[in-house]
Amino acid sequence: MPITSSAKKAIRVSARKKLVNDRRTRTMKDEVKKIEKAVKAGMKDEALKMMSVTFAAIDKAAKRGVIKKNTASRKKARMARLVK
């Protein structure tokens, strides 16, 4: 357990950051799953329409440091290949 007040504050801050990061990760994963589900159902035109939203979610996660830049690039490439 933290003893100093700064250590207590650091725990509060990290808990808040974890919530934000978890929310951003969840959003990204949900968008990816929507596209995969649409492609599996044979609705590639709808998947193409959802690509921009998914790419934005992936880019935001990478920009904020939730995922690394190369991971974001890899996810986007796989999505593009899946829809193509």
PERA-V433734 format. One line per field, one symbol per residue. ss: DSSP state (2 for helix, 1 for strand, 0 for the rest). Layout:
# PERA-V433734
ss = ???
This chain:
# PERA-V433734
ss = 000022222222222222222222222222222222222200022222222222222222222000002222222222222220
